[in-house]
Amino acid sequence: MLFDSVSYKTCVSNGLVLDKNGNKMSKRLGNAVDPFETIEKYGPDALRWYMITNAQPWDNLKFNNKGIEEVQRKFFGTLYNTYAFFALYANIDGFAFREKEIPYDKRPEIDRWILSELNSLMKYVEESYEDYEPTRAGRAIAEFVDDHLSNWYVRLSRRRFWKGDYTDDKISAYQTLYRCLEVIAQIASPIAPFFMDQLFLDLNRASGRHDVDSVHLTEYPEADESRIDKDLEERMELAQQFSSMVLSLRKKTNIRVRQPLNKIMIPVKNEKFRKQLVEVEDLITSEVNVKEVEYLAEDSNVLVKKIKPNFKSLGPRYGKLMKKLSQVINAFSQDQINELEMKQEYKLELEGEEIILGPDDVEITTEDIPGWVVANENQLTVALDITITGQLREEGIARELINKVQNLRKESELEVTDKILLEIEKNTEIENAINNNISYICSETLAKSLELKDQIDKNNKVNVELFDNLKIDIAIEKAD
């Protein structure tokens, strides 16, 4: 099937374009939008993407320029930054897709996961286009780019691109990210024909994988169902959910992600759930910066749960019994709560009537315990140990230093591969942290040497704040 974005857009017709308040546009009301000025300001692709993904084409659209700005930033900006990241390191390593493709079963799990999600997306988008549902297609593409490709795959794979030798692992990362960008350019081109054509041409100019002059002359990429692994997608989604929950706990307690913490505890519902988590445990600990995960049996009672009825769900079904039913639910024991979570239902009898409670009929939360904070989301629970030991604090200081030095490298416009000489002003609060983590600091910042100085005399020194108003001088220079 060949792309033809011109003929495609004539297959459907739009509803009315209203103003942001839902009023019909008219010159008399002064709420009409000049389409040519809008295209000139935002570009045709951002406008098309906004109009097609914001509402079904046959529905009325409440038009708002802020929506186009969000599309520019969140979708096109994210996709551009992802390509720019790829191009930066591909140019450094000379990657041009000349190597033999790494076999699928030899690729790391993170690569197999994003390729599974990609093939699922290709299948879904093709079905949506064929059903004249471009809104569903565009939304699915945007979700993939933002949630899966940029905020998870690239972020977790970043070190693979800039660290180490040109190994099969690095080649696999390049080939996987290239494939994702190439496919996105193809399947999104009916909605954003100009941006996606440029993205495709930039990729293809280096690799020569397609003997065509435009993305619109390529065939629609067919999904490889053998690469769709729903179990892998499911456990990676668990990793994303738990990571998000722990990061929200860090934010709630004002503990920066760069500060390592000791442990998280996760109650496990069954052996399958435990097995899925174990397989993504390293991803979770790396993402939230904790040392280990402890799995709790549902009957451990380490975390005390509370339960209360969901009146919106139960009221329409058991209105006359709600007062007594509420008292019964509020008096549930830990074992009863665990049974409801494990079996996804709980049966009881009240005044001769059988009542079946489901997960949506109640709200289950977990109490904080001393030194820990707890988060609940749907049927998931996680507890975070927020006690910061001396060693953990030193590691946190080292990470803060690394972050400041990396920022200085960027400001100094150093190449990502440039070695540096690093000088740091002495301070009793951070000396032990530096001395105990010196190899790690040098490795992460590409420092050939690190010196602690009573005073830094160099003109390029920069005063930075590490934490709690502690400020020190740092100086870097390119090593010979």
C-alpha positions as CSV (number, residue, x, y, z in Angstrom):
1,M,0.0,0.0,0.0
2,L,1.5,3.3,-1.0
3,F,1.0,6.5,1.0
4,D,-0.9,9.2,-0.8
5,S,-1.7,11.9,1.8
6,V,-3.5,14.1,-0.7
7,S,-6.1,11.4,-1.7
8,Y,-6.3,10.2,1.9
9,K,-7.4,13.6,3.3
10,T,-10.2,13.8,0.7
11,C,-11.8,10.6,2.1
12,V,-13.3,12.4,5.1
13,S,-14.8,15.8,5.7
14,N,-14.5,18.0,8.8
15,G,-17.3,19.2,11.0
16,L,-17.5,22.8,12.0
17,V,-14.4,24.6,13.4
18,L,-15.6,26.5,16.4
19,D,-13.8,29.0,18.6
20,K,-12.3,27.8,21.9
21,N,-15.6,28.5,23.7
22,G,-17.6,26.4,21.3
23,N,-19.1,29.3,19.4
24,K,-19.4,29.4,15.7
25,M,-16.7,31.6,14.1
26,S,-17.8,34.7,12.3
27,K,-16.2,38.1,11.3
28,R,-19.1,39.9,13.1
29,L,-18.2,38.3,16.5
30,G,-14.5,38.9,15.8
31,N,-13.7,35.3,16.8
32,A,-12.7,34.0,13.3
33,V,-9.2,32.6,12.8
34,D,-7.3,33.4,9.7
35,P,-6.0,30.0,8.4
36,F,-3.2,31.5,6.4
37,E,-1.8,33.4,9.4
38,T,-2.1,30.3,11.5
39,I,-0.2,28.2,9.0
40,E,2.4,30.9,8.7
41,K,2.9,31.0,12.5
42,Y,2.7,27.3,13.4
43,G,3.4,25.5,10.1
44,P,1.0,23.2,8.2
45,D,2.0,20.0,10.0
46,A,1.4,21.2,13.5
47,L,-2.0,22.6,12.5
48,R,-3.0,19.3,10.7
49,W,-1.9,17.2,13.6
50,Y,-3.8,19.3,16.1
51,M,-7.0,19.3,14.1
52,I,-6.9,15.6,13.3
53,T,-5.9,14.4,16.8
54,N,-8.0,16.8,18.8
55,A,-11.4,15.6,17.5
56,Q,-12.7,13.2,15.0
57,P,-12.7,15.0,11.6
58,W,-16.5,14.7,11.3
59,D,-17.0,16.1,14.8
60,N,-17.0,19.8,15.6
61,L,-13.6,21.2,16.8
62,K,-13.1,23.8,19.4
63,F,-10.1,25.6,18.0
64,N,-7.5,27.0,20.3
65,N,-4.0,28.2,19.3
66,K,-2.7,26.9,22.7
67,G,-3.5,23.4,21.5
68,I,-1.3,23.8,18.4
69,E,1.5,25.1,20.6
70,E,1.2,22.0,22.8
71,V,1.4,19.8,19.7
72,Q,4.5,21.6,18.6
73,R,6.1,21.1,22.0
74,K,4.9,17.8,23.1
75,F,4.8,15.8,19.9
76,F,7.0,17.4,17.2
77,G,9.5,18.8,19.8
78,T,9.8,15.4,21.5
79,L,10.2,13.6,18.1
80,Y,12.8,16.2,16.9
81,N,14.8,15.9,20.1
82,T,14.8,12.1,19.9
83,Y,16.1,12.3,16.3
84,A,18.7,15.0,17.3
85,F,19.9,12.7,20.1
86,F,20.2,9.8,17.7
87,A,22.0,11.9,15.1
88,L,24.5,13.3,17.6
89,Y,25.9,9.9,18.7
90,A,25.4,8.2,15.3
91,N,27.7,10.8,13.8
92,I,30.2,10.4,16.5
93,D,30.3,6.6,16.1
94,G,29.9,6.7,12.3
95,F,26.7,4.6,12.4
96,A,25.0,4.5,9.0
97,F,23.2,1.1,9.2
98,R,26.0,-0.6,7.3
99,E,26.4,-3.4,9.8
100,K,24.5,-6.7,9.6
101,E,21.3,-6.5,11.6
102,I,21.7,-7.8,15.2
103,P,19.4,-10.9,15.4
104,Y,16.2,-10.1,17.2
105,D,16.7,-12.8,19.9
106,K,20.2,-11.5,20.6
107,R,19.1,-7.9,21.3
108,P,18.7,-6.7,24.9
109,E,15.2,-6.9,26.4
110,I,14.7,-3.1,26.3
111,D,15.2,-3.3,22.5
112,R,12.9,-6.2,22.1
113,W,10.3,-4.3,24.1
114,I,10.3,-1.1,22.1
115,L,10.2,-3.2,18.9
116,S,7.2,-5.1,20.2
117,E,5.5,-1.9,21.0
118,L,6.4,-0.5,17.6
119,N,4.9,-3.5,15.8
120,S,1.8,-3.3,17.9
121,L,1.6,0.4,16.9
122,M,2.1,-0.3,13.2
123,K,-0.8,-2.8,13.3
124,Y,-3.1,-0.6,15.2
125,V,-2.4,2.5,13.1
126,E,-2.9,0.6,9.8
127,E,-6.3,-0.7,11.1
128,S,-7.2,2.8,12.2
129,Y,-6.4,4.3,8.8
130,E,-8.3,1.6,7.0
131,D,-11.3,2.3,9.2
132,Y,-11.1,6.1,8.4
133,E,-10.1,6.8,12.1
134,P,-7.1,9.1,11.7
135,T,-7.7,10.6,15.2
136,R,-7.1,7.2,16.8
137,A,-4.0,6.7,14.6
138,G,-2.5,10.1,15.5
139,R,-3.1,9.8,19.2
140,A,-1.5,6.3,19.3
141,I,1.6,7.6,17.4
142,A,1.9,10.5,19.8
143,E,1.6,8.3,22.9
144,F,4.2,6.0,21.5
145,V,6.7,8.8,20.8
146,D,6.2,10.5,24.2
147,D,5.6,7.7,26.7
148,H,7.5,4.8,25.2
149,L,10.2,6.0,22.8
150,S,11.4,9.2,24.4
151,N,10.6,9.1,28.1
152,W,11.4,5.4,28.5
153,Y,13.5,3.7,25.8
154,V,15.9,6.6,25.0
155,R,16.2,7.6,28.6
156,L,17.0,4.1,29.8
157,S,19.3,3.4,26.8
158,R,21.2,6.8,26.9
159,R,24.4,5.3,28.4
160,R,24.5,2.7,25.7
161,F,24.9,5.4,23.1
162,W,27.6,7.5,24.7
163,K,29.5,5.0,26.8
164,G,31.9,2.2,25.8
165,D,33.2,0.7,22.6
166,Y,31.3,0.1,19.4
167,T,30.0,-3.2,20.5
168,D,27.0,-5.3,19.4
169,D,25.0,-3.8,22.2
170,K,25.6,-0.3,21.0
171,I,24.9,-1.3,17.4
172,S,21.7,-2.9,18.5
173,A,20.7,0.3,20.2
174,Y,21.4,2.3,17.1
175,Q,19.5,-0.1,14.8
176,T,16.5,-0.2,17.1
177,L,16.2,3.5,17.5
178,Y,16.7,4.1,13.8
179,R,14.0,1.6,13.0
180,C,11.6,3.3,15.4
181,L,12.3,6.8,13.8
182,E,12.0,5.4,10.3
183,V,8.6,3.7,11.0
184,I,7.2,6.8,12.8
185,A,8.1,8.9,9.7
186,Q,6.3,6.4,7.5
187,I,3.1,5.8,9.5
188,A,2.7,9.5,10.6
189,S,3.3,11.0,7.1
190,P,-0.4,11.0,6.1
191,I,-1.1,13.4,8.9
192,A,2.2,15.4,8.9
193,P,3.5,15.0,5.3
194,F,6.3,17.7,5.4
195,F,7.9,17.0,8.8
196,M,7.8,13.3,8.3
197,D,9.2,13.5,4.8
198,Q,12.2,15.5,6.1
199,L,12.7,13.1,9.0
200,F,12.7,10.1,6.6
201,L,15.0,11.8,4.1
202,D,17.5,12.7,6.9
203,L,17.6,9.1,8.0
204,N,17.7,7.6,4.5
205,R,20.4,10.0,3.3
206,A,22.8,8.4,5.7
207,S,21.7,4.8,5.4
208,G,20.4,4.5,1.8
209,R,18.0,1.8,3.0
210,H,15.3,3.0,0.6
211,D,15.7,3.8,-3.1
212,V,13.0,6.5,-3.1
213,D,13.0,10.3,-3.1
214,S,10.2,10.7,-0.5
215,V,8.6,8.9,2.4
216,H,5.3,9.1,0.4
217,L,6.7,6.7,-2.1
218,T,7.5,4.0,0.4
219,E,5.1,1.1,1.2
220,Y,3.4,1.0,4.5
221,P,5.6,-1.0,6.9
222,E,4.0,-4.3,7.7
223,A,3.9,-5.3,11.4
224,D,5.9,-8.4,12.2
225,E,3.6,-10.3,14.6
226,S,6.4,-12.6,15.7
227,R,8.0,-9.6,17.4
228,I,4.9,-8.6,19.3
229,D,5.4,-9.9,22.9
230,K,2.4,-8.9,25.0
231,D,3.9,-10.4,28.2
232,L,7.0,-8.3,27.7
233,E,4.9,-5.2,27.1
234,E,2.9,-6.0,30.2
235,R,5.8,-6.3,32.5
236,M,7.5,-3.2,31.1
237,E,4.3,-1.3,31.8
238,L,4.5,-2.5,35.4
239,A,8.1,-1.1,35.5
240,Q,6.8,2.2,34.2
241,Q,3.9,2.3,36.7
242,F,6.1,1.5,39.7
243,S,8.8,3.9,38.6
244,S,6.2,6.6,38.3
245,M,4.8,5.9,41.7
246,V,8.2,5.9,43.4
247,L,9.2,9.1,41.7
248,S,6.0,10.7,42.9
249,L,6.9,9.7,46.5
250,R,10.4,11.3,46.0
251,K,8.7,14.5,44.9
252,K,6.3,14.4,47.8
253,T,9.1,14.1,50.3
254,N,11.4,16.5,48.4
255,I,14.2,13.9,47.9
256,R,15.9,14.4,44.6
257,V,16.3,11.5,42.2
258,R,20.1,11.9,42.3
259,Q,20.0,11.0,46.0
260,P,20.3,7.2,46.2
261,L,17.9,5.4,48.6
262,N,18.1,2.0,50.1
263,K,15.0,0.0,49.3
264,I,11.4,-0.2,48.0
265,M,8.9,-2.8,49.1
266,I,6.2,-4.2,46.8
267,P,3.4,-6.5,47.9
268,V,3.0,-9.3,45.2
269,K,-0.4,-10.7,44.4
270,N,0.8,-14.0,42.8
271,E,3.8,-15.8,41.4
272,K,3.2,-14.5,37.9
273,F,3.2,-10.9,39.2
274,R,6.4,-11.5,41.2
275,K,8.1,-13.1,38.2
276,Q,7.2,-10.2,35.9
277,L,8.6,-7.7,38.5
278,V,11.8,-9.7,39.0
279,E,12.5,-9.5,35.3
280,V,12.3,-5.7,35.2
281,E,13.7,-5.1,38.7
282,D,17.0,-3.7,37.4
283,L,15.1,-1.2,35.3
284,I,13.0,0.0,38.2
285,T,16.0,0.3,40.7
286,S,18.0,2.2,38.1
287,E,15.2,4.6,37.1
288,V,14.2,5.5,40.7
289,N,17.8,5.2,42.1
290,V,17.3,2.7,44.9
291,K,19.5,-0.2,45.9
292,E,17.1,-3.1,46.1
293,V,13.5,-4.3,45.9
294,E,11.9,-6.4,48.6
295,Y,8.8,-8.4,47.7
296,L,6.2,-8.9,50.3
297,A,3.7,-11.7,50.4
298,E,0.1,-10.5,50.5
299,D,-0.4,-12.0,54.0
300,S,2.8,-10.5,55.4
301,N,0.9,-7.6,57.0
302,V,4.0,-5.4,57.0
303,L,2.0,-2.8,55.3
304,V,-1.3,-2.0,56.9
305,K,-4.2,-1.5,54.5
306,K,-7.3,0.5,54.9
307,I,-10.5,0.2,53.0
308,K,-13.6,2.3,52.4
309,P,-16.6,1.9,50.2
310,N,-17.0,3.5,46.8
311,F,-20.5,5.0,47.2
312,K,-20.7,6.0,43.5
313,S,-20.4,2.3,42.5
314,L,-22.3,0.7,45.3
315,G,-25.1,3.2,45.9
316,P,-27.1,2.5,42.8
317,R,-27.0,-1.2,43.4
318,Y,-27.5,-1.4,47.2
319,G,-29.0,2.0,48.1
320,K,-31.2,0.8,51.0
321,L,-28.4,-1.3,52.4
322,M,-25.6,1.3,52.0
323,K,-25.4,2.4,55.6
324,K,-25.0,-1.1,57.0
325,L,-22.8,-2.2,54.0
326,S,-20.5,0.8,54.7
327,Q,-20.1,-0.3,58.3
328,V,-19.2,-3.9,57.2
329,I,-16.6,-2.7,54.6
330,N,-15.0,-0.3,57.0
331,A,-14.6,-3.2,59.5
332,F,-12.8,-5.5,57.0
333,S,-9.8,-7.3,58.4
334,Q,-6.4,-7.4,56.6
335,D,-7.2,-10.9,55.5
336,Q,-10.5,-9.9,54.0
337,I,-8.9,-7.0,52.1
338,N,-6.2,-9.3,50.8
339,E,-8.8,-11.8,49.7
340,L,-10.6,-9.1,47.8
341,E,-7.4,-8.0,46.1
342,M,-6.3,-11.6,45.3
343,K,-9.6,-12.9,44.0
344,Q,-10.8,-9.6,42.5
345,E,-14.1,-10.1,44.3
346,Y,-15.5,-10.7,47.8
347,K,-18.9,-12.2,48.6
348,L,-20.9,-11.5,51.7
349,E,-24.5,-11.7,52.8
350,L,-26.4,-8.7,54.3
351,E,-30.1,-9.0,55.4
352,G,-30.6,-12.1,53.3
353,E,-29.1,-10.5,50.1
354,E,-25.9,-11.7,48.5
355,I,-23.5,-8.9,47.8
356,I,-20.5,-9.2,45.5
357,L,-17.8,-6.6,45.9
358,G,-15.3,-5.9,43.1
359,P,-12.1,-3.9,43.0
360,D,-14.0,-0.8,41.7
361,D,-16.5,-1.0,44.6
362,V,-13.9,0.0,47.2
363,E,-10.9,2.2,47.7
364,I,-7.9,0.5,49.3
365,T,-5.0,2.5,50.6
366,T,-1.9,1.7,52.7
367,E,-0.8,3.5,55.8
368,D,2.7,5.0,56.0
369,I,5.1,3.3,58.4
370,P,7.9,5.0,60.3
371,G,10.8,5.9,57.9
372,W,8.7,4.9,54.9
373,V,6.2,6.5,52.6
374,V,3.6,4.5,50.6
375,A,1.8,5.0,47.3
376,N,-1.3,3.2,45.9
377,E,-2.4,3.2,42.3
378,N,-5.3,1.0,41.2
379,Q,-4.3,-2.4,42.5
380,L,-0.6,-1.6,42.9
381,T,1.2,-0.6,46.1
382,V,4.8,0.4,46.8
383,A,6.6,1.6,49.9
384,L,9.8,3.7,49.8
385,D,12.5,3.7,52.5
386,I,13.4,7.4,52.9
387,T,16.1,7.0,55.5
388,I,19.4,8.5,54.2
389,T,22.5,6.9,55.7
390,G,25.9,8.6,55.7
391,Q,27.0,6.4,52.8
392,L,23.9,7.2,50.8
393,R,24.3,10.9,51.4
394,E,27.9,10.7,50.1
395,E,26.7,9.0,46.9
396,G,24.1,11.7,46.5
397,I,26.7,14.4,46.8
398,A,28.9,12.7,44.2
399,R,25.9,12.5,41.8
400,E,25.1,16.2,42.4
401,L,28.8,17.0,41.6
402,I,28.6,15.0,38.4
403,N,25.5,16.8,37.3
404,K,27.1,20.2,37.9
405,V,30.2,19.2,35.9
406,Q,28.2,17.8,33.0
407,N,26.4,21.2,32.8
408,L,29.7,23.0,32.8
409,R,30.8,20.7,29.9
410,K,27.8,21.7,27.9
411,E,28.3,25.4,28.7
412,S,31.9,25.1,27.6
413,E,30.8,23.5,24.3
414,L,33.0,20.5,24.8
415,E,32.4,17.5,22.6
416,V,30.8,14.6,24.4
417,T,34.0,12.5,24.0
418,D,36.4,15.2,25.2
419,K,38.5,14.4,28.3
420,I,38.8,17.1,31.0
421,L,40.9,18.2,33.9
422,L,38.7,18.9,36.9
423,E,39.4,21.1,39.9
424,I,37.0,21.4,42.9
425,E,37.2,23.7,45.8
426,K,37.8,22.0,49.2
427,N,34.9,21.8,51.6
428,T,34.7,19.6,54.7
429,E,31.1,18.7,53.9
430,I,31.9,17.1,50.6
431,E,35.6,15.9,50.8
432,N,34.7,12.4,52.0
433,A,32.1,12.1,49.4
434,I,34.5,13.0,46.7
435,N,37.4,10.8,48.0
436,N,35.1,7.8,48.4
437,N,33.6,8.1,45.0
438,I,36.5,9.6,43.0
439,S,36.6,6.9,40.4
440,Y,32.9,7.1,39.7
441,I,33.0,10.9,39.4
442,C,35.9,10.8,37.0
443,S,34.3,8.0,34.9
444,E,31.0,9.8,34.5
445,T,32.5,13.2,33.7
446,L,35.4,11.9,31.5
447,A,37.9,13.6,33.9
448,K,41.5,12.5,33.5
449,S,42.3,14.0,36.9
450,L,40.4,15.5,39.8
451,E,42.1,17.8,42.2
452,L,40.7,19.3,45.5
453,K,42.1,22.8,45.9
454,D,42.0,25.2,48.8
455,Q,41.4,28.0,46.3
456,I,40.9,27.9,42.5
457,D,42.7,30.7,40.8
458,K,41.6,30.0,37.2
459,N,39.5,32.6,35.4
460,N,37.0,30.0,34.1
461,K,36.0,28.8,37.6
462,V,32.3,28.7,38.2
463,N,30.5,29.0,41.6
464,V,27.8,26.3,41.8
465,E,25.2,25.4,44.5
466,L,25.2,21.7,45.4
467,F,22.5,21.5,48.1
468,D,21.2,23.4,51.2
469,N,22.9,26.6,50.1
470,L,26.3,25.0,50.0
471,K,28.3,26.7,47.2
472,I,31.7,25.8,45.8
473,D,34.0,26.7,42.9
474,I,34.5,24.3,40.1
475,A,36.9,24.7,37.1
476,I,37.2,22.4,34.1
477,E,39.4,22.5,31.0
478,K,39.9,20.3,28.1
479,A,42.7,17.7,28.5
480,D,45.4,17.4,25.9
